[in-house]
Amino acid sequence: MGIYFYKAYDKAGKLTTGTIEAADKSAVISKLQQSDCYPLKIEEEGDKSKETTSTKEIFFQLRPVKIKDIVTFSQQLSALLDSGVQLDRSLTILTELTENPKLTDIIRQIQQSVHGGSSFADALGRHPRVFSRLFINMVRAGESGGVLELVIERLSGFLESTQKLKNDVTSALIYPCILTLVAGSAVVILLTFVVPRFSQMFADMGQALPMATQMLLSLSDFIIHYWWLLLVGIAAAVLAFKYYLSTESGRLSWDSQILKWPLVGRLIQKIEVSRFCRTLGTLIRSGVPILQGLAIVKEVVSNKLISNAMLSIQSSLKEGEGISAPLRDSGLFPPLALHMISIGEETGQLDHMLLRVADTYDMEIRNMINRLIAFLEPVMILFMALVVGFIVVAMLMAVFSVNEIPI
């Protein structure tokens, strides 16, 4: 048994706090639900940080508002509104529940604006760095249609799905990144600490060295004495690449070429198509006009080619046509997506089919990432083995040459 601290609200929307003695968190939830209370936070005593309050405040003030904070805010707001709690009261409750101090202050400002008669969407619009245009426009559509709680629920689901896909991609890349870091560190240690010891020994012997050994010693000497030049070169290359991407022609050329890469190009295409379909489908389902939704999607999609395709779609819609034809003409969307979108237009269920396309491609994206990582891992191991093997062989060739042992 343990003592658990909880925060919950009752049917009237009143926030309550206290402690409960229970076996685990599940038991605490059961007890609160039996008391007609909705649990929002449960924490076992002893798990709290031992840092001083001033240290915590300094640390948390430096924390930015991340997407996961917005996801949590949307989920909690959706739960409160769905339980019948008024928007004003819900925002007040969230100021007490939100852990990020910056977001807490922003929610407090929003609550004050709403309490003063401003619309929720206008209050959110005063913080464009925290809440995206998609978020604000969906809320505005929900307020106009009188279905704010339903829109917030859909928005919460949209953000959660987007964040989940991002987390899956990040998790899949952790092992290759660690492998690259460890292997790269091993090579640097060999070149800067091990090889120089042999270099001095070979120099004292005054014997001619094999070409491979001379190349290795030159590389080691360059890294030891001119490492700063290497860092400057890398930094200059990164800055030049960023500048290239910042130009319209450069970004268009890069986005065009990257879609042609084997494996990676198909993966990026499916990621962008999934993002396009999920965003547009969620906006249409929430009551946002499709032309306005396409303008928002244009900002969400990162690939410039697909983003530019939004212009032809908007022109097609203004002329009374659909979106499937200009998407097909762009040549950027896979056949499956085009067929499903076309069916959605014909049956009047475009939003439903767009979300179905997004779900389908999200699953394919996860499978492709797993296959790509499964392919990259042995390739990276083999590459690093060849690099280390070259270093070892170059050293052994020199040793054998000095001792006049035939190889």
N, C-alpha and C positions, 0 to 999 in steps of 0.2 A: 504494500500500500504506500502511496505517496500523496503529497499535498500539491494540488494543482491550482494555479491562479487562472481565472477566466474573465473574459469580457463577453457579454452577450446582451441582447435586447429582447424585450418582451413583445407581446402583440401590439401594445400601444406605441411601440417604437422607442421606449425608454431604455437608455443604456444602463446596464447593471454590471458591477464587478464584485469579485469575492474569491473565496477559496473553497475547494471541495477535496475531500479525502477519497481517493479511488485507486483502483489497481493500475489503470492506464488511462490514456486519453480517450479511448473509445468508451470507457465507462463514464467518464466525465460528460461526454457528448450525450450519452443515453440519459443521464440524470437531468441534464439541462433541458433536453427535449421533453422529458416527462413533466417538467415544470413549465412547459409552454414557452421556453426561451430558445432563441436562436444563437448558437455559439459563434463568435467571430474570432476569438483568440484564446488559445489554451496553452499554458506554459507551466512546466513543472518547476517548483521551487528548487533552487540550487543550480538551475541552468542559466540563470541570469548572469550577465557579465559582472566581474568584480572591478571593472574600471570605475574611476570616479566620475561623477556627473559632469564635471567641467570638461574632462577629457572626452567623454562621449559627445557632448555638445559640439566641441571643436571638430571632432572627427566627422560627425554627421552633417555639419554645415558645409563640409567640403564635398559631400556626395552629390553627384548630379542626379537629375530625375531621369531614370532609365526606362526603357520600354516595359520591363517587368513591373515597375512601379505603376505604370499606367494600366497594365493588364490587371493587376491586383485591385486598383481603384475601380476599374470597370466592373469586375466581378462582384466586389462588395456593394457598389452602387446598384447593380442589377438585382442582387439579393434583397437589398432594402426596399427598392421600389416594388419588386414582385410581392413583397410581404405587406404592401399597402402603406408603407411609410412615405410621407410627403417628401418632395424633393428638398425643400428647405431643411427639414429635420434630418434627412438622410445625409446631406452635406455636413451638417453640424456633427453628426455621429462620426463621419469619416475623418473629420479633423482630429478626433481623439484616437482613431484607430491607425491612421497612416503613420508608418515608421520613419519615412523620409521627411526631415524637417522642412526642406524646400517645398516639397509637394504639399505638406500640411499647410504651409503659409499660403500657397496658391489656392488650395481648396477653401481656405478661410476667406480669401478675397472673392472667390467665386460665390460663396455662400452669402456674403454681404451684398454683392451685386444682385443676386437673385432675390434676396430679402428686400432689396430696395426697389424691386419692380422690373429689373432687367430680365431678359430671356436667358435661359441656360446657355443657348448657343452663343449669344453675344458675350456673355460672361467668359465662356471658354475662349472665344476669339481674341480676348485681350491677352492671351498667353500663347501666341503662335509657336513659340519654341518648345512648348511642352505638349500641346494638343495639335495634331495634324489637321489639315484641311478636311481629310476624310472623316475624322472624328467629329469635327465641328459641323460639317454639312449633314452628316447622318443625324446628329442631335437636332439640328434645325428642322429636318424633314420629320423627325419624330414628334417634335413640338407642334408643327403645323398640322399634322394628321391626328394629334391627340393619342399617339401610341408611343410615348417616350419610353416607358418601361420595356416595351417589346423591342424597340430599336437599341436600347442600351444592352439588352440581352444578346441581340444579334452582334452588336459591336464587340461585346465581351467575347463571344465565341470566335469572331473573326480575329481579334488580337491574340487570343489564346492559340488558335490554329497556326497563325503566322509565327508566333514565338516558339511553338513546339517544333515546327519545321526548322527554324533557325537553330534551336538547341540541338536537334538531331544532327544537323550538318556540322556544328561545332564539336559535338562529342565524337563524331566519326573522324575528325581531323586531329584530335588530340594525340593519338598514338603516332601517326606519321610525323607530327611536329616534334614530339619528344625524341623519336628515333633519329630525325635529322639533326637535332640539337646535340644529342649525345655523340653521334658518329662524327659530326663536324668538330666538336670539342676534342675528340680523340685524335683526329687528324692534325688539328692545330697544335696540340701538345706534342705529338710526334715531330712535327716540323720545327717547333721552337725550343724544345728541350732535349729530345733524344738525338735527332739528326745532327745538331751542332757538335755534340760530343764526338761523334764519328768524324765529322769534318775536320776537327783539330787533329785527330789521330792520323787521318789520311794526309793532311798537310805536312806533318812532321816526317812522314815516310818518303815524301817526294816522288811517289810513283804516279804514273799516268792512270787516270780513272776511266771507267767505261762511260759512254755518253749518257746512259740513263742516270748514273750516279751524279755526273756533273750537272744535269738538269735539276735533279732533286736538291743538290746542295745550293744551286743558284736560287731556286725557289725558296728554300729555307732562309738563305741570307737576305733575300728581298723582304720576306715577311718580318724578319727580326728587325731590320734597319729601316724599312720603309712602310711599316704597317699603317702609319698615319696617311701615307699617300693612297693606300688601298681604301681606307675609310673615306677619304675625300672623294675618290673616284666613285665609290658606291653611292655616297650622298648626292654627288652631282648627277649621277645617272637617275636616281630616284626623283630628284627635283625636275630634271629634264622631262622625265616620263609624265610626271604630274602636270607640268606645263603643257605638254603635248595633249593630254586628255582634257585639259581645260579649254582648248580651242574647239570650235564647232567641227571643223574638218577632221581634226585629230581624233576626237571622240567618235565621230561617225565611222572613220576608217578602222579604228580599233574594234568597235562593237561589230563591225561587219566581218572583220578577219577572225575574231574569236569564235564566232558562230560556225566557222568552217573547220575549227580544230577537231581532230578525231576524239571521240568520247566526251571531252570537256565541252565542245560546242553543243552537242545534243543535250547535255545536262543543263547548261545555261539556258538554252532555248526552252526547255520544259519548266525551269524555275520561273522564267519571265512569263510564260503562258499561264502557269498556275497563279502567279501573282496578279496578272491582268484579270483572269476569270474570277478569282475569289473577290477581288476588290470591286469590280464592276457588278458582279452578281449580288454582293452584299448591299451595295449602294442602291441598286434597282429595287431589291426586295424591301429596303427601308423607306422607299418613297422618293428617293432623289431622282430628279429628271435625268434621262439617259445622257443628254448632251452635257449637262453639268457633271454627271458622273464620269464621262470620258475625259473631261478637262482635269478631273482629280486623278484619274488613272494615269494620265500622261505624266504626272509628277511622281507617281508611285513606281512605275516601271523604270528600271535603270538603264536598259539597253536603248540606245538612241534610235536604232532602226525601228524597233517596235513602238517606241514613243512617237516617232514621226508618223507611223501608220494611223495614229489616233486622228490626225488631221483629215486624212481621206475618209475615215469612218464618219467623222462629224459632217463633212461635206455630203456624204451619201445620205445621212439621216435627214439633213436639211432639205434634200431633194425628194424625200419620201421613200427612200430605199432602206434596206436593212444593213446589218453590220457584217454578215457572213461573206458577202461578195467582195468588199474591199479587203477583208482579212485574207481571203483566198488570193486576191490579186497581189498582196504584199509578199506572198511566198514565205512568210516567217512562221506560220502556224501549221502544226502537224495535221494530217488528214483527219485523225480521230476528233480533234478539237473542232475542226471546221464542220464536220458532219453533225456533231452534237449541238453546236451553236445554231446551225441551220434548222435542225429539228426543233430546237427551243423557240426560234422565231416563228416557225410554221404552226406550232401548237399553242403559242401564247405563253410559254413557260420559259422564257429566256433566262430569268434569274435562277430558276431551278437547275437548268442545264449548265449554266456557267459554273455554279457551285459544284455540280457533279463532275465537270471537267477538272476543276481545281482539286477535288478529292482524288480523282483518278491519277492525276499527274503528281500529286504529293506522294502517293504510294510509289509511283514509278521513280520519283526522285530519290526516295530513301533506298530503293533497291539498286539504283544506278550508283549511288554514293558508296554503298556497301561493296558492290562489285569493283568499283574504281579503287577503293582503298585496298581491297583484297589483291588487286593487280599491282598497285604501287608499292605495297610493303615488301614483297620479294625483290622487286626491281631496285628499290632503295638499298636493301640489304646487299644485293649483288654488286651494286655500284660502289658502295662504301668498302665492300670486301676487295674489289679490284683496286681501289685507291690505296688501301692499307697494304694490299699484296704488292703493289708496285713499289711502295716505300721499302718494304722488307726485302724484295728481290734486288732492288737497286743497291741496298746496303750489302747484301750477301755477295753480289757480283764484285763489288769493290774489295771486300775482304778476300774473296777467292783470287782476285787479280793480284793483290799485294803479296799473297802467299804463293803465287804462281801455281795454284791448284787448277787443273783443267776442269771446265764446267761441262 
